[in-house]
Structures are given as C-alpha cells and as structure tokens.
C-alpha cells in the first residue's frame, strides 16, 4: 500500500521537546545527577547537589501524579494499570479506512492478524491480502446505511470491540462561499457519522462492559469554518460520551481516545500549503504530522487498553488554553500562533477563487477608486 510522501525530517520543536523529556525533564535521568555531582566533588554538601536533588524530587512527584491520573482514568487495581490488550480477541471497525490514516491503521493491524472491518464510500484501491480484513461500502453520514451495514457486520464478522471514527471531509471555504450541500456533507461526515456509529455499535460494548472508541478530531484553525465547527462538535461529543460511560452506564472499562492533530500530510489536505512568510519558523514549531506518527500513537493507546487524549505535534498542547472558551491566552498571542501554524492561509486553494474575502476586498478597492475619481473631478 502506498502512502503520500512524508516531509523531510529536520529540527523541529517536537524533536527538541523529545530530547528534553528524556534528559532534563526525565525523573529517572535527573535522579542520577546529584549522585554524579557528589561523587565528582567528593562531598554531599554542595549547592549543586541540593539544587539537582530538589529538581529530581520535583520531577519524581510530577511523574507520580501523572501515573496516579492514568491509574484513576483506567480504573486500575491498587498500583497496577490494567493488562495490555489481547489483540486476538478484538474486532476493529475503522470508518474511512480506504485511504490516509485509516488505510495505514488497517495495514498495521492486518500485519498483526487482527480482525479489521473497513467502512468507506468505496472499496480500498489496493486490496489487502488478508482473510481477517473485511470491507463494506457505506456512507457513514447516512443513519439508515450505517444501521443496515451494522446488521450485516454483526452477522458476518461479529460485534466490533474497537470503533475508530476516522472518516472525515473538508471543504476549506469561507463561510459565505459554503453551499448548503457543503455544510451538510461536512457535518454529516465529521460529526453526525460519529453519532450513527455509536448508536449502532456502542450497545454491544455496554453489554460486554468493555471496548474502546477512538474519535479523530482536529486542531487546525483553518479558515474553512464548517470544518472547524464540525470538529469542535466532535470534541464535545467525545466529552459527553466519556461522562455517560463513567457516570450513567457505569462502564469505565469502555475506553475512549480522542485524537487532536494539527495539519496532516494526507490526501485529504494535499492541496493545503504553508505560506512562505511562515514556512521556516512554522516548520520548526508546527510541523505537519505524518500518518505513521498518528498510527503509532493510536496503536500505543489501544495496546495499553487506556483512554487517552492524543495531541500532535507538541504545539497542539496549546489547545488546553487556546480559544475563547478557556480564555487564558490573549488575542495577540493567539493570532501569532495562528500565523506561525500557517492556518490563516493553508486552506485557500481548497475553495473557489476568488473567495468571499477577496471579492469583498476587490469591491472595496473599486469603491475607493470611484471616490478618488469623483474627488479629482
């Protein structure tokens, strides 16, 4: 199976953060620093020893708190997280599994001989030679099609134990350029489809008390307003689902994972581009995320049988304080981050040209030119 070419590796913020997390911000690494300093100075009564020991103790406390949070979220017993997933018992259903991230995830799981079910608008272009992979043509934005396909899957394959809501679409247009069909299609694939698949496959998970639901959202602050709104709705849906599973259905063993990536190097965003004004700095701070990186993170969450929120690349962590909801980041800083990421212009080639903004600017120039001619007369 072929995949789109990946961006060349280079120095990025994620690489810097990864190195620091394994050294200066690693509790295990820093625990040896005061010992090394004391051994070299042949004395424990050194300021450097005290400072390094204090820093190491701080990191140990943070690591312990992080582990306790994982333990609570996974409902582990005593001090142990739940056992890792037994892939031989799993049936993984992936929407939009015919291309991009979904196709790579299918291929990766097929190599593990995991039973995989693909739902897509068309069959994969390159058939997978694996008896454990089943493909079904289904428009997941259509409730009746999803219900009919679900019945067929249950009779031919079984009840899915892992649901990956990966299908999505993007128009990349300004609000006034969007047609009614654009908006319905975007919300149908990016939001309503998740409701339909949950209604179809969640009941069986509730009966068994186990399962894992993965929702693929997005961080991209692109101009395509319908896309942003549909993904924002998906994030809210994910949070509501987690609350209901824990507090109403009392099934915390059904895991949920939310993927919030930034710009992806997949066919869906093949026509998106980084503007020249932000390319160098933006490539460092906000590099595109490749499908293998996404799939590796998803497999790790599924394999550990833990629910997670996966934010990629590192600057996506700003989503915790970004936006008018949290209200923690000032407007000027939000604009700078938006400019660095290239999101202000990345989607311009996806919609019609000139777009509504360019047409408005042209009308303003015409009016200004007309007023200038009148003044000269």
N, C-alpha and C positions, 0 to 999 in steps of 0.2 A: 504494500500500500504506500502510495506516495503522499508526501505532505509538503506544504509550502515551505520555501526556503526560509531558514531561520536567520535572524540578524547576527552579524558577526559579533563574537564575544569581545568584550573590552572592559575598560574600567568603568564600573557603574556604582551607584550608591548602594545597590544590593550587595555587590561584592565587598565593598568597604564594611558594611554592616555585618556581613557574614564573618569576615576576618576578626572584627572587634568582638563579636559574640562568642568566638572560640578562644579569645585571648583575654583582653582587658575586662570584658564583662562576663567571663566564664567563672563560676564559683569554683569549679574543680581546678582550673588553671591557677587562679589567684590564691588558692589555699596553700600552694607551694611557695609563693613569692616571699612571705615573711620568713619561712624556714630557710630559703636560699640566702636572703639578706643577712639573717642572723648567723648563718654558717660562714658567710664570707667575712663578716665583721667580727666573728667570734664573740658576739655579745648580743643578748636579747634586749638590752637596754639602749635601743637606738630609736630615734623618732621615725625613721623609715620603716622599722619593724612594726611600730604601733600603728602607723597610718595604713600600711599594707594589710595588717591583720584586721583592722577595722573595716577596710574596704571588702576584704574577703568575707567577713562576718555579715556585712550588709548584703552581699550577693547570695550568701547561703540562705539568709532569711527570705529574700525575694524568690529564690528557687523553691523553697519550702512552701511559700504561699501559693506560687503558681501550681505546684504539684497538688496541694490541697484543693485548689479550684478545679483542677482536672478530675480529682477523685470525687468531688461532690457532683460535678456535671455528669460523670459517667456512672454515678451511684455504685462506686466500687465498695468492696467489703474491707473494713478495717483500713490497713495502709496499702492495699493492693488494688491496682486497676483491674478491670475485667479482662478475661483471657482474650487473646487475639482471635480474629475471625477465622472460622473454618470455611475456606472457600469452596470446598467440595459440596457443602450443603446450601450454597447460595444460588439464587436466580436473579441476575442483574438486568433490569429493564432500563434502557437508555433511549430517551427521546432525542431526535436529531443525531442519531448515531451513524449517519451515512457520510458525514464529512467533518472536517475540522477537529475540534477537541473530542467530540463524540466518537468519531471514527478511530482516533488514536487510542481512546479508552477501550473501545471494543477490541481492537487489535491486541492491546496489552493484556486484557483479561482472557482473550482467546488463547494466548500463549500459556496461560496458567490452567487451561482447560476448564475455565469457569463457564457455566451456562449463562449465555447472554441473549437478551431479546432486544432487537432494534425496532424502534418506531420512527418512521420518517416519511416524507412526502414521496420518496422514490427509493427503490432498492439501491444498495451500495453499487457504485460504478465498478468496483473491483471486488467480486465475490470472495468471501473469506472461506477458505477450505478447512472448515472445522464443523463437525457434526453438532457441536454444542452452541452454535450461533444461529439464531432464528431471526428472520427479517419480516416485518409486516409493513405494508403501505397504510399510513394513517395520517390524517390531518388532525394533529392533537389540539388544534383550536376549535374543533367541532366536537361538541359533547357526545352526540349520538355515535359518531365514528369511534371515539375513544371507548364508549361503553361496549359497542359491538366487537371491537378489537380485543378488549379485555376479556370478554367471554371466550373468544377463540384462543387467547393465550392461556387462560386457566385450563381449558380442556386439552390443549396440545402440549403445553410445557409445564404449567403449574403456576402457583401464586408467586409473583416476584417478592423476594425478601429485601432487595435493594432497588430503590427507584431513583434514577438520576434524571432530573428535569433539566435537560441541556438544550432543547430546541429553542431557537430564537431567531429574530429577524431585525433588520434595521433599515430605515429609510434615509436618515441623515438630512432631513429637510427642516427649514424653518417652519414655525407654527402656521403661518399664513400660506405656505406652499403645500402643506399637507392636504391631501384629499380625504374624503370620508373613508374611502377604502384603505388608504394608508394607515389611518388611525385604528380602524377595526382590525386590520391584519396584524399590526404591531402589538396591540393589546391582546389579540387572540393568541398569538404565538408566545409572547413574553410573559403574560400574566394569566389569562383565562385558562390556558393549557395546563398550568400547574394545578388549578382548582379541579379540572376534569380528571387528571391522572390521580390526584389524591383521593377524589371520590370513588374512583374505580379500584385502586389498589391498597389504600390505607385500611379498609375494614379487615382484610385478611391479616395484615400485620397486627392490628389491635387484638384479633382473636388469638394469635400466637404469642403476643406480648413482646415480640422482637422485630427488628427491621432497621433499615437505615434509609433516610430520604435526603438526597443531595439536590439543592437548588442553586442553579448557576445564575447569579445576578451580574452586576457591573458597577464599576466606579466611574466610568467615563463620563465626564461632564461635558458631553458634546452638545452641539447646537441642536441636533435632532430632538426636539422637545418630547415627541411621542415616545421615543426610545427611553429617555431618562425617566419619564413618568411611569412607564410600564415596569421598569426595573425597580423604581422606588416602591411601587405597589407590591412587587415580588418580595422585597426585603421585609415589608410589613406583614405580608402573608406568612413568611417564614417565622417571624417572631410570634405571631398568633398561633401558628401550628405548634411551636415549641411549648408555649404556655398551656395549650389544651392537652397535649400529650402528658405533660407533667402533672397538671392540677385538675383536669377534668376526666381524662381517660385513665389516669394513674398508670401510665405505661412509659416510665422514663427509660426503659431498656430499648425503646424505639429511638434510634439516634437520628439527629438532623445535622446536616452540614451545609453551610452557606458559603458559596464561593463569590468573592467580590474582587474580580480582577480589573486591572486598568486596560489600556489598549492591547488588543490581542493580535498576534501575527497569524491570522487565519483567513480563509477565503471570504468570510463574512465582512471583513474590514480591509479587503485587498485594495480598494480604491481610496482608503483613508491615507493621509500623509501628514508628516510633521513639517511645519513651516520652517523656512530657512532661518528666521530670526530666533527660533528656539531650539534648533537642531542640536548644537553642540552641548549646551547646558542641559537641555531636555533629555538628550540621550543618556546623560550621566545620571540625572536624578529620576527620570521617568522612562526607563527603557521599556520597549514592547515585551510582552510576556509570551513565550513560545508554548505551543501545545504540550511538548514533553514536560515542561515545568509544571503546568496545570495538572496533567495526568498523574505525575509523581506525587503531588500534594494530595490529590483525591484518593489515590491508592493507599497512601500512608494513613489517611483518616479512616478509610474503610477497613484496612488491615488491623488497625488498633482497636476497632469497634468503639470509636469515640466520636461524639458530635463535636464539630469544630466550626469556627468562622475563619475562612482562609482568605487573607488579604494579600494580593500580589500586584506589583512588586512592593518594595518596602514603603514607598511613599504613600501607598494605599492605606497605611495605618492612620494617615491624617483624616480618614473618614470618620474616626471616632470624635473629632472635634470640628470637622468641616461642615459647612452648610448653615442655614438659618435655624435649623432645629436645635442643635446643641448650643449655638450662639457663642462659642468660645473663641472662634477665630475672627479677627477683624476683617472687614470687607476688603481692605487694601491687600492684606496677606492672601486672602482667598483668590483675588484677581491675579496676584503674582504666581501662585501655584497653578492656577488655570492656564496662564500664559506659558509657564515652563513645560507643562504637560503637553502643550500643543492642541489641547481640546477646543480652543476657540475657533480653530480653522480646520481641524482634522477631517471633518465630515463634509466640507464644501463641495467636493467632487461627486458625492453620492446623490445629491439632489439636482434639481433643474438649475440651469444657469442662463441668465442672471437670476439669483434668488430674490425673495421679497425684500431683503435688506438692501441689496444692490439696486433694485428697481426704485426703492424709496430714495436712496441717495442720488440716483440719476434725476428723479423728479425735483429734488431739492436744488440740484445744480442748474436744471433748466429754469426753475423759478428765479434763482439768484441771477442767472444770465439775463432773463427777461426784465428784472428790476433794474439791472445795470444799463440795459439798452434804453429804458424809459428815462433814467436819470440823465443819460447823455443827450437825449432828445430835448 
